[in-house]
Amino acid sequence: RDVLGSRGLGDVYKRQVPYTRVRCRLLNNKAMRGGAIYVRNATLKLFGTILSGNGTVDNTTSTEELRGGAVTVIATGGNNPQAALYAANTLWANNESEGYGGALSVYGNTTVNLINNTIVRNKAADYSALYRTGTTGTSTTTITNTVFWGNEGGSYLLPADAKVTYSAAESFTTDNSTNNIQLNTENMAANGS
């Protein structure tokens, strides 16, 4: 485990190398960006994985913003850099960022596709679940059949351009939201209302 490493990057740091995790647990890691995983100009695939208790920590020697409590995926530098995050049947719980993206943060020409995920009890200064910045080219965020509940911090859960379908959350901060269920914050009723 690399708590701060040379650049304050997560437990797993991959640059231009595709990375896949299947049925793994990434627990209690800390870094400036991507407490558990930091991927640059590559594809990250998560299947049946648990990311819990990860977070960002401040490194007083760096001016970089804190982002992505559990995961940060970045496409930057070079000619037409690209990156992607594909996550299925993955649990994102109790991750925290002192900056943006309690569960995850993406930057640049990055494709994000989340299906059958549970994203609960993550915290951030803003964008408590997913933070996206620097979108270019064909950047997309597609979220399907995913539950967001109990995420705290700031005024946004997701970026406005996220396409969210067949999912459930206390509120949706996107205009591209269809066939979703709005949950009660207390979530005491069986029907979510």
N, C-alpha and C positions, 0 to 999 in steps of 0.2 A: 504494500500500500504506500502510495506517494502522497503524503498529506499536503505539501505545498510544492514540491518539485522545483525545478528551475524556473518555471513560469506560473506556478500555482495551478496546475492542471490536474484533473481527476485521477482516480485509481487506475483507469485505463486511458492511455493517450495514443491515438492513432492518427497518422498523417498520410494521406493518399493510399491507405490500405483498407479495403473493405473489412468490416468487423461484424461478426454475428455472435449473439449470446442466446442459448436455448436452455430454458429451465434453470436459470442461475439466480442467485441472490446476491445483490450488491447492497451491502448494509453499512451505514455509519461512516461513510467516507467524506472527507472535507477537502475543498480546493477553492480557488478564486472563481473558476469557471468549470461547470460540470463536475460537481462533487464526486460522482462515481465514474462518469465517462466523458471524455472530451475527444471529439472527432473533427478533423480538419480536412476538407477536400476529399471526402470519402463517404461511403455508404455504411450506415449502422443499421443492423437488423436485430430486433429483440423479439423473442417468442417465449411466452410463458415465463417471463422473468419478473422478479420482485426487486424494485428499487425503493428502499425505505431508510429513513433517517440520515440521508445524505444532505450536504449543504455547502454553501459558500462561506468562506472565511476571508477576512480582510488581511491583505498583505501590505503593510505600511510602506514598503519599498516600491510598490507598483501603482501606476495611475489607471490601470484597466478597471472597467466597471465589473461589479460582481453580477454574474448571470448564471442561470441554470442550476438549481439546487441539486438535481440528480444528473442531468445530461445537458451538454452543450454540443451543437453540431454547427460547424462554420464552413462556408465556402468563401475563400478570400485569396487574393493574390493571383499572379499569372494570367494566362489567357483563358477566359471563360471558365473559371473554377466552378465546380459543381459538387454538391453534397446531398445526402438524403438520409432520412430517418423513417424506417418502417417498423412499427411495433404492433404486435398482435397478442391478445390474451395476456397483457402485462399489467402489473399492479404498480402504481406510483403513489406511495403513501408517506406522509410525514417528512417530506423533503422541504428544505427551506433555503431561500436566497435572501441575503440582506439587500440585494438589488432587484433585478427583474427575473421572472420565470421561476416560480417556486419548484415546479417539477422539471421543466425543460426550457431551453433557450436555443433558438436557431438564428443564423445570420447569413445574409447573402442569397445566392441562387440555390436555394435548398428546397427539396421536395419533402413534405411531411405527410405521412399516411398512418393514421392510428385507427385500428379496428379492434373492437371487443376489449378495450382497456378500461381500467378503473383508476381514476385519478382523484384521490381523496386526502383531505387534511394537509395539503401543501400550503406553504406560506411564502409571501414575497412582499417587497415594498410596493410592487405593482405587477400586474399580470400573474396572478397567483398560480395558474396552471401552466400556460404556455406563452412565452414571449418571443416575438419575431421582429427582426429589424433588418434594414439594409436589403429589402427584397429587390431582386433584379430578374430580368429574363423571364423564365418560365416558373418562377417560384410558386408553389401551391401548398396549401394546408387543407387536407381532407380528413375529416374525423367521422367515423361511422360506428354506431352501436357502442358508444362509450359513455360511462357514467362519471360525472364531475360532482363531488359533494364535499362540503365542509372546507373548501379552499379559502384562504383568508389573505387579505392585503390588497390595498389599492382599489382602483375602481374598475379594473378589467380582469376577466377570467381568461379570455382568449383574444387574439388579434381580430380586428374587424373583417379581414378578408378570408377568414377560415370558413370552409364549407362544412357544415355540421348537419348530419342526418341520422335519424333513428337513435338519438342519444338522449341523455337525461342530465339536467343540471338545475341548480337553484335559479340561475338566470343565464341568458345567452347574450354575449356582447358582440354579436356578429349579425350582419344583415342576410347572410347566406345560410339561414337555419330553417330546415324543413322536417316535418314529421318527428318532432322531438317532444319530450315530456318535461314540463317544468316541475321540479321538486320543491316541496316546502322546506324551508331552511331547517326546521326541527325534524322533518322527515319522519313524523310519527304515524301518519296514515298509510295504510297498505297501498292506496292508489297514488301516493305521492303528493296529494293536495292538502 
